[in-house]
Amino acid sequence: MAIHRIERLVTLSKIDETFVSHFYGVSIEKLAQSQPTDPVFKARGIQVPGANGASLEVDIFMDATGKALSNTLPAGGADSVNPPTWPSADAVTLGEDSMHYILDNAPTQADLQPFYTNFLSLILTQVQDAQGQILSHATVRSSSTNLILEIFLKPDGSFSSYSIKAP
């Protein structure tokens, strides 16, 4: 939901359009609530890092159902340096398609369930397969396992492969 919300914030001109093309990752943090109306989760969307290693970020505060309540832009980020260019889809769409792979398959594939029920973060990079084809490489972490889920998508967002490995 957080990646989709980033795309929506760009569409509504609430955040810079580079959050779509320079998308690098998203992380989720459970928040302590002092009031029942306080946000339950904070999702942090980050762009490809800048020259100083810092990234432009957006924090999205959500309720228990994942509905966005508010967003902020933390200070201190830097413009991306050398973000990957994608031939068919933008980076935020490839991140969202990677998450949809988990959402669609975790109910029937036990090895994906920790990444669905205890999602922690997703980082998106560009790689090439043995034939030189560009692929998106999503590295997904869970708070319930040290294993890493890797999802590889073709540039149009269609599934290529996945693997689960030790760090």
C-alpha positions as CSV (number, residue, x, y, z in Angstrom):
1,M,0.0,0.0,0.0
2,A,2.8,2.4,0.8
3,I,4.4,2.2,-2.7
4,H,1.0,2.8,-4.3
5,R,0.5,5.8,-1.9
6,I,3.9,7.2,-3.1
7,E,2.6,7.1,-6.7
8,R,-0.7,8.7,-5.6
9,L,1.1,11.5,-3.8
10,V,3.0,12.3,-7.0
11,T,-0.2,12.3,-9.0
12,L,-1.8,14.7,-6.5
13,S,1.4,16.9,-6.8
14,K,2.0,16.5,-3.0
15,I,5.5,15.2,-3.5
16,D,8.0,15.6,-6.4
17,E,7.6,13.5,-9.5
18,T,11.1,12.1,-9.1
19,F,9.7,9.8,-6.3
20,V,8.3,7.7,-9.2
21,S,11.4,7.5,-11.4
22,H,14.0,7.5,-8.7
23,F,12.3,5.1,-6.3
24,Y,14.8,2.9,-4.4
25,G,12.9,1.4,-1.6
26,V,10.4,1.3,1.2
27,S,10.5,0.3,4.8
28,I,7.7,-0.2,7.4
29,E,7.9,0.6,11.1
30,K,5.2,-0.2,13.7
31,L,4.6,2.9,15.9
32,A,3.7,3.1,19.6
33,Q,0.3,4.7,20.0
34,S,-0.6,7.0,22.9
35,Q,-4.1,7.7,21.5
36,P,-6.4,5.3,19.5
37,T,-6.4,7.8,16.6
38,D,-2.6,7.9,16.4
39,P,-1.0,6.2,13.4
40,V,-0.1,2.6,13.7
41,F,2.6,2.4,11.0
42,K,5.1,4.6,9.3
43,A,6.2,3.7,5.8
44,R,9.3,5.4,4.5
45,G,9.8,5.7,0.8
46,I,13.3,6.5,-0.3
47,Q,14.9,7.6,-3.6
48,V,18.2,6.4,-5.0
49,P,20.9,8.0,-2.8
50,G,22.6,11.3,-3.7
51,A,26.3,12.0,-4.0
52,N,26.6,12.3,-0.2
53,G,24.8,9.0,0.4
54,A,21.6,10.6,1.7
55,S,18.2,10.1,-0.1
56,L,15.2,12.2,-0.5
57,E,12.5,10.5,1.6
58,V,8.8,10.6,2.3
59,D,7.2,9.3,5.5
60,I,3.6,8.0,5.2
61,F,1.7,7.5,8.4
62,M,-1.0,4.9,8.3
63,D,-3.8,3.4,10.4
64,A,-4.0,-0.4,11.3
65,T,-5.7,-1.1,7.9
66,G,-3.0,0.6,5.9
67,K,-5.0,3.7,5.1
68,A,-2.7,6.7,4.8
69,L,-3.4,9.4,7.3
70,S,-0.7,11.9,6.6
71,N,2.8,12.3,5.1
72,T,5.9,14.3,5.7
73,L,9.2,15.0,3.9
74,P,12.1,14.6,6.3
75,A,14.9,17.2,5.9
76,G,18.4,16.3,4.9
77,G,18.0,14.3,1.7
78,A,19.9,14.8,-1.5
79,D,19.0,14.5,-5.1
80,S,19.6,11.1,-6.6
81,V,22.8,10.4,-8.5
82,N,22.6,8.0,-11.4
83,P,19.2,6.5,-10.8
84,P,18.6,3.5,-13.1
85,T,16.6,4.1,-16.3
86,W,14.0,1.5,-17.0
87,P,13.0,0.7,-20.6
88,S,9.3,-0.2,-20.0
89,A,8.0,0.7,-16.5
90,D,9.0,3.2,-13.9
91,A,10.8,2.3,-10.7
92,V,7.8,2.7,-8.4
93,T,5.7,0.4,-10.7
94,L,8.4,-2.2,-10.6
95,G,8.5,-2.0,-6.8
96,E,4.7,-2.2,-6.6
97,D,4.7,-5.2,-9.0
98,S,7.3,-6.9,-6.7
99,M,5.0,-6.4,-3.7
100,H,2.0,-7.8,-5.7
101,Y,4.0,-11.0,-6.4
102,I,4.2,-11.5,-2.6
103,L,0.5,-10.5,-2.0
104,D,-0.8,-12.8,-4.7
105,N,1.4,-15.8,-3.9
106,A,2.0,-15.8,-0.1
107,P,-1.4,-17.4,0.7
108,T,-0.5,-20.6,-1.2
109,Q,3.3,-20.6,-0.9
110,A,4.6,-21.1,2.7
111,D,8.1,-19.8,1.9
112,L,6.7,-16.4,1.0
113,Q,4.4,-16.0,4.1
114,P,7.0,-14.4,6.4
115,F,7.6,-11.7,3.8
116,Y,3.8,-11.1,3.6
117,T,2.9,-11.2,7.3
118,N,6.0,-9.5,8.6
119,F,7.2,-7.3,5.8
120,L,10.1,-5.0,6.8
121,S,11.6,-3.5,3.7
122,L,12.1,-3.6,-0.1
123,I,15.1,-2.3,-2.0
124,L,14.9,-2.1,-5.8
125,T,18.0,-2.3,-8.0
126,Q,18.7,-3.0,-11.6
127,V,20.6,-6.1,-12.7
128,Q,21.3,-8.0,-15.9
129,D,20.6,-11.7,-16.4
130,A,23.1,-14.1,-18.1
131,Q,21.8,-13.1,-21.5
132,G,22.3,-9.4,-20.7
133,Q,18.6,-8.6,-20.3
134,I,17.8,-5.9,-17.8
135,L,15.8,-7.1,-14.7
136,S,14.5,-5.4,-11.7
137,H,15.8,-7.0,-8.5
138,A,13.7,-6.5,-5.4
139,T,15.4,-7.5,-2.1
140,V,12.7,-8.0,0.5
141,R,13.3,-8.5,4.2
142,S,11.0,-9.7,7.0
143,S,11.1,-9.1,10.7
144,S,10.4,-12.8,11.3
145,T,13.3,-14.3,9.5
146,N,17.0,-13.6,8.6
147,L,16.4,-15.0,5.1
148,I,16.2,-12.6,2.1
149,L,13.6,-12.8,-0.6
150,E,14.8,-11.8,-4.1
151,I,12.2,-11.1,-6.8
152,F,13.3,-10.6,-10.4
153,L,11.0,-8.9,-12.8
154,K,11.3,-8.2,-16.5
155,P,11.4,-4.5,-17.5
156,D,7.7,-4.5,-18.2
157,G,6.9,-5.7,-14.7
158,S,6.2,-9.3,-15.6
159,F,7.6,-12.0,-13.3
160,S,10.9,-13.6,-14.1
161,S,11.9,-15.6,-10.9
162,Y,12.4,-15.5,-7.2
163,S,14.7,-17.0,-4.7
164,I,15.1,-17.1,-0.9
165,K,18.5,-17.1,0.5
166,A,20.6,-16.5,3.6
167,P,22.2,-13.1,3.9
